[in-house]
Protein backbone atom coordinates (compact mmCIF):
# COMPACT_ATOMS: atom_id res chain seq x y z
CA UNK A 1 0.00 0.00 0.00
CA UNK A 2 1.55 3.32 -1.06
CA UNK A 3 2.24 5.96 1.55
CA UNK A 4 0.14 8.91 0.38
CA UNK A 5 0.81 11.26 3.30
CA UNK A 6 2.43 14.54 2.29
CA UNK A 7 6.21 14.82 2.42
CA UNK A 8 7.28 17.89 4.40
CA UNK A 9 10.76 19.32 4.43
CA UNK A 10 12.88 22.41 4.58
CA UNK A 11 16.26 23.93 5.09
CA UNK A 12 18.50 23.73 8.15
CA UNK A 13 17.45 27.04 9.71
CA UNK A 14 13.76 26.29 9.01
CA UNK A 15 13.22 29.56 7.14
CA UNK A 16 12.16 27.54 4.07
CA UNK A 17 9.46 24.94 4.61
CA UNK A 18 7.83 23.02 1.78
CA UNK A 19 5.45 20.13 1.17
CA UNK A 20 5.40 17.56 -1.59
CA UNK A 21 1.69 16.75 -1.88
CA UNK A 22 2.17 13.37 -3.59
CA UNK A 23 4.79 10.70 -4.14
CA UNK A 24 7.45 11.77 -6.64
CA UNK A 25 7.59 10.44 -10.17
CA UNK A 26 10.85 8.67 -9.35
CA UNK A 27 13.77 8.98 -6.93
CA UNK A 28 17.24 9.14 -8.47
CA UNK A 29 20.47 8.43 -6.68
CA UNK A 30 22.92 10.13 -9.04
CA UNK A 31 26.57 9.17 -8.83
CA UNK A 32 27.85 11.47 -11.60
CA UNK A 33 30.94 13.51 -10.80
CA UNK A 34 28.99 16.71 -11.40
CA UNK A 35 26.51 15.87 -8.60
CA UNK A 36 29.40 14.83 -6.40
CA UNK A 37 30.95 18.26 -6.88
CA UNK A 38 27.64 20.15 -6.48
CA UNK A 39 26.75 18.40 -3.21
CA UNK A 40 30.21 17.83 -1.80
CA UNK A 41 29.14 14.23 -1.25
CA UNK A 42 29.35 10.85 -2.99
CA UNK A 43 26.00 11.22 -4.74
CA UNK A 44 22.83 13.31 -4.96
CA UNK A 45 19.46 11.86 -3.94
CA UNK A 46 16.64 13.64 -5.78
CA UNK A 47 12.87 13.13 -5.77
CA UNK A 48 11.69 14.08 -9.26
CA UNK A 49 8.22 15.65 -9.04
CA UNK A 50 5.92 18.07 -10.81
CA UNK A 51 6.58 21.62 -9.57
CA UNK A 52 2.88 22.23 -8.91
CA UNK A 53 2.96 19.36 -6.40
CA UNK A 54 5.55 21.18 -4.29
CA UNK A 55 4.04 23.84 -2.05
CA UNK A 56 6.21 26.48 -0.43
CA UNK A 57 4.75 26.65 3.10
CA UNK A 58 6.97 29.41 4.47
CA UNK A 59 9.96 31.52 3.56
CA UNK A 60 11.23 32.06 0.06
CA UNK A 61 13.97 30.52 -2.03
CA UNK A 62 16.80 32.17 -3.86
CA UNK A 63 17.28 30.70 -7.33
CA UNK A 64 20.88 30.38 -8.43
CA UNK A 65 21.74 29.68 -12.07
CA UNK A 66 24.59 27.17 -12.19
CA UNK A 67 26.31 25.28 -14.98
CA UNK A 68 25.60 21.58 -15.52
CA UNK A 69 27.29 18.69 -17.28
CA UNK A 70 24.78 18.93 -20.15
CA UNK A 71 25.80 22.53 -20.82
CA UNK A 72 22.16 23.62 -20.42
CA UNK A 73 22.52 24.65 -16.78
CA UNK A 74 20.33 24.17 -13.76
CA UNK A 75 18.55 26.45 -11.33
CA UNK A 76 19.24 25.55 -7.71
CA UNK A 77 16.73 26.87 -5.17
CA UNK A 78 18.42 27.65 -1.86
CA UNK A 79 17.42 29.16 1.44
CA UNK A 80 18.66 32.77 1.35
CA UNK A 81 19.64 32.53 5.03
CA UNK A 82 21.38 29.17 5.59
CA UNK A 83 22.12 28.54 1.86
CA UNK A 84 20.88 24.92 1.89
CA UNK A 85 19.71 23.68 -1.52
CA UNK A 86 16.14 22.38 -1.30
CA UNK A 87 15.47 21.62 -4.98
CA UNK A 88 16.67 22.29 -8.47
CA UNK A 89 15.21 22.61 -11.96
CA UNK A 90 17.07 21.29 -14.98
CA UNK A 91 16.67 22.52 -18.55
CA UNK A 92 14.91 19.33 -19.70
CA UNK A 93 11.94 19.80 -17.38
CA UNK A 94 12.17 23.56 -17.11
CA UNK A 95 10.12 25.14 -14.36
CA UNK A 96 7.56 22.30 -14.54
CA UNK A 97 9.70 19.62 -12.83
CA UNK A 98 11.60 19.88 -9.57
CA UNK A 99 14.38 17.68 -8.27
CA UNK A 100 13.75 17.88 -4.53
CA UNK A 101 16.77 17.09 -2.35
CA UNK A 102 15.57 14.06 -0.39
CA UNK A 103 17.94 14.90 2.47
CA UNK A 104 15.92 18.08 3.15
CA UNK A 105 12.77 16.08 3.92
CA UNK A 106 11.76 15.72 7.57
CA UNK A 107 11.59 11.96 6.97
CA UNK A 108 14.06 11.25 4.15
CA UNK A 109 13.92 7.51 4.84
CA UNK A 110 10.43 7.47 3.26
CA UNK A 111 11.98 7.94 -0.20
CA UNK A 112 14.79 5.47 -0.89
CA UNK A 113 16.21 5.54 -4.43
CA UNK A 114 14.27 3.82 -7.19
CA UNK A 115 17.37 3.75 -9.37
CA UNK A 116 21.07 4.53 -9.13
CA UNK A 117 22.27 6.46 -12.19
CA UNK A 118 25.73 7.28 -13.56
CA UNK A 119 27.21 4.43 -11.55
CA UNK A 120 30.14 4.28 -13.99
CA UNK A 121 31.51 7.30 -12.09
CA UNK A 122 30.42 6.36 -8.56
CA UNK A 123 33.03 6.35 -5.85
CA UNK A 124 34.59 2.87 -5.76
CA UNK A 125 33.98 2.49 -2.03
CA UNK A 126 30.22 3.11 -2.39
CA UNK A 127 28.59 -0.31 -2.35
CA UNK A 128 25.10 -0.50 -3.82
CA UNK A 129 22.57 -2.72 -2.06
CA UNK A 130 22.06 -6.19 -3.50
CA UNK A 131 19.25 -6.06 -6.03
CA UNK A 132 19.31 -2.26 -6.39
CA UNK A 133 18.36 -1.04 -9.85
CA UNK A 134 21.45 0.63 -11.31
CA UNK A 135 22.66 1.84 -14.70
CA UNK A 136 26.13 2.99 -15.78
CA UNK A 137 24.85 6.27 -17.28
CA UNK A 138 21.19 7.29 -17.77
CA UNK A 139 18.15 5.28 -18.88
CA UNK A 140 15.01 5.28 -21.00
CA UNK A 141 12.11 6.50 -18.81
CA UNK A 142 9.63 4.25 -20.65
CA UNK A 143 11.60 1.22 -19.46
CA UNK A 144 12.08 2.33 -15.84
CA UNK A 145 9.25 4.58 -14.67
CA UNK A 146 5.97 3.16 -13.38
CA UNK A 147 2.94 3.44 -15.66
CA UNK A 148 1.45 5.97 -13.20
CA UNK A 149 4.57 8.16 -13.37
CA UNK A 150 4.67 7.95 -17.17
CA UNK A 151 1.03 9.05 -17.32
CA UNK A 152 1.72 11.96 -14.95
CA UNK A 153 4.70 13.02 -17.05
CA UNK A 154 2.66 12.83 -20.26
CA UNK A 155 -0.10 14.94 -18.69
CA UNK A 156 2.41 17.48 -17.44
CA UNK A 157 4.07 18.00 -20.80
CA UNK A 158 0.73 17.94 -22.66
CA UNK A 159 -0.49 20.87 -20.54
CA UNK A 160 2.85 22.68 -20.98
CA UNK A 161 2.77 22.08 -24.75
CA UNK A 162 6.07 20.20 -24.60
CA UNK A 163 7.35 16.77 -25.50
C-alpha positions as CSV (number, residue, x, y, z in Angstrom):
1,X,0.0,0.0,0.0
2,X,1.6,3.3,-1.1
3,X,2.2,6.0,1.6
4,X,0.1,8.9,0.4
5,X,0.8,11.3,3.3
6,X,2.4,14.5,2.3
7,X,6.2,14.8,2.4
8,X,7.3,17.9,4.4
9,X,10.8,19.3,4.4
10,X,12.9,22.4,4.6
11,X,16.3,23.9,5.1
12,X,18.5,23.7,8.1
13,X,17.5,27.0,9.7
14,X,13.8,26.3,9.0
15,X,13.2,29.6,7.1
16,X,12.2,27.5,4.1
17,X,9.5,24.9,4.6
18,X,7.8,23.0,1.8
19,X,5.5,20.1,1.2
20,X,5.4,17.6,-1.6
21,X,1.7,16.8,-1.9
22,X,2.2,13.4,-3.6
23,X,4.8,10.7,-4.1
24,X,7.4,11.8,-6.6
25,X,7.6,10.4,-10.2
26,X,10.9,8.7,-9.4
27,X,13.8,9.0,-6.9
28,X,17.2,9.1,-8.5
29,X,20.5,8.4,-6.7
30,X,22.9,10.1,-9.0
31,X,26.6,9.2,-8.8
32,X,27.8,11.5,-11.6
33,X,30.9,13.5,-10.8
34,X,29.0,16.7,-11.4
35,X,26.5,15.9,-8.6
36,X,29.4,14.8,-6.4
37,X,30.9,18.3,-6.9
38,X,27.6,20.1,-6.5
39,X,26.8,18.4,-3.2
40,X,30.2,17.8,-1.8
41,X,29.1,14.2,-1.2
42,X,29.4,10.9,-3.0
43,X,26.0,11.2,-4.7
44,X,22.8,13.3,-5.0
45,X,19.5,11.9,-3.9
46,X,16.6,13.6,-5.8
47,X,12.9,13.1,-5.8
48,X,11.7,14.1,-9.3
49,X,8.2,15.6,-9.0
50,X,5.9,18.1,-10.8
51,X,6.6,21.6,-9.6
52,X,2.9,22.2,-8.9
53,X,3.0,19.4,-6.4
54,X,5.6,21.2,-4.3
55,X,4.0,23.8,-2.1
56,X,6.2,26.5,-0.4
57,X,4.8,26.6,3.1
58,X,7.0,29.4,4.5
59,X,10.0,31.5,3.6
60,X,11.2,32.1,0.1
61,X,14.0,30.5,-2.0
62,X,16.8,32.2,-3.9
63,X,17.3,30.7,-7.3
64,X,20.9,30.4,-8.4
65,X,21.7,29.7,-12.1
66,X,24.6,27.2,-12.2
67,X,26.3,25.3,-15.0
68,X,25.6,21.6,-15.5
69,X,27.3,18.7,-17.3
70,X,24.8,18.9,-20.2
71,X,25.8,22.5,-20.8
72,X,22.2,23.6,-20.4
73,X,22.5,24.7,-16.8
74,X,20.3,24.2,-13.8
75,X,18.6,26.5,-11.3
76,X,19.2,25.6,-7.7
77,X,16.7,26.9,-5.2
78,X,18.4,27.7,-1.9
79,X,17.4,29.2,1.4
80,X,18.7,32.8,1.4
81,X,19.6,32.5,5.0
82,X,21.4,29.2,5.6
83,X,22.1,28.5,1.9
84,X,20.9,24.9,1.9
85,X,19.7,23.7,-1.5
86,X,16.1,22.4,-1.3
87,X,15.5,21.6,-5.0
88,X,16.7,22.3,-8.5
89,X,15.2,22.6,-12.0
90,X,17.1,21.3,-15.0
91,X,16.7,22.5,-18.5
92,X,14.9,19.3,-19.7
93,X,11.9,19.8,-17.4
94,X,12.2,23.6,-17.1
95,X,10.1,25.1,-14.4
96,X,7.6,22.3,-14.5
97,X,9.7,19.6,-12.8
98,X,11.6,19.9,-9.6
99,X,14.4,17.7,-8.3
100,X,13.7,17.9,-4.5
101,X,16.8,17.1,-2.4
102,X,15.6,14.1,-0.4
103,X,17.9,14.9,2.5
104,X,15.9,18.1,3.2
105,X,12.8,16.1,3.9
106,X,11.8,15.7,7.6
107,X,11.6,12.0,7.0
108,X,14.1,11.2,4.1
109,X,13.9,7.5,4.8
110,X,10.4,7.5,3.3
111,X,12.0,7.9,-0.2
112,X,14.8,5.5,-0.9
113,X,16.2,5.5,-4.4
114,X,14.3,3.8,-7.2
115,X,17.4,3.8,-9.4
116,X,21.1,4.5,-9.1
117,X,22.3,6.5,-12.2
118,X,25.7,7.3,-13.6
119,X,27.2,4.4,-11.6
120,X,30.1,4.3,-14.0
121,X,31.5,7.3,-12.1
122,X,30.4,6.4,-8.6
123,X,33.0,6.3,-5.9
124,X,34.6,2.9,-5.8
125,X,34.0,2.5,-2.0
126,X,30.2,3.1,-2.4
127,X,28.6,-0.3,-2.3
128,X,25.1,-0.5,-3.8
129,X,22.6,-2.7,-2.1
130,X,22.1,-6.2,-3.5
131,X,19.2,-6.1,-6.0
132,X,19.3,-2.3,-6.4
133,X,18.4,-1.0,-9.8
134,X,21.5,0.6,-11.3
135,X,22.7,1.8,-14.7
136,X,26.1,3.0,-15.8
137,X,24.8,6.3,-17.3
138,X,21.2,7.3,-17.8
139,X,18.2,5.3,-18.9
140,X,15.0,5.3,-21.0
141,X,12.1,6.5,-18.8
142,X,9.6,4.3,-20.7
143,X,11.6,1.2,-19.5
144,X,12.1,2.3,-15.8
145,X,9.2,4.6,-14.7
146,X,6.0,3.2,-13.4
147,X,2.9,3.4,-15.7
148,X,1.4,6.0,-13.2
149,X,4.6,8.2,-13.4
150,X,4.7,8.0,-17.2
151,X,1.0,9.0,-17.3
152,X,1.7,12.0,-14.9
153,X,4.7,13.0,-17.0
154,X,2.7,12.8,-20.3
155,X,-0.1,14.9,-18.7
156,X,2.4,17.5,-17.4
157,X,4.1,18.0,-20.8
158,X,0.7,17.9,-22.7
159,X,-0.5,20.9,-20.5
160,X,2.8,22.7,-21.0
161,X,2.8,22.1,-24.8
162,X,6.1,20.2,-24.6
163,X,7.4,16.8,-25.5
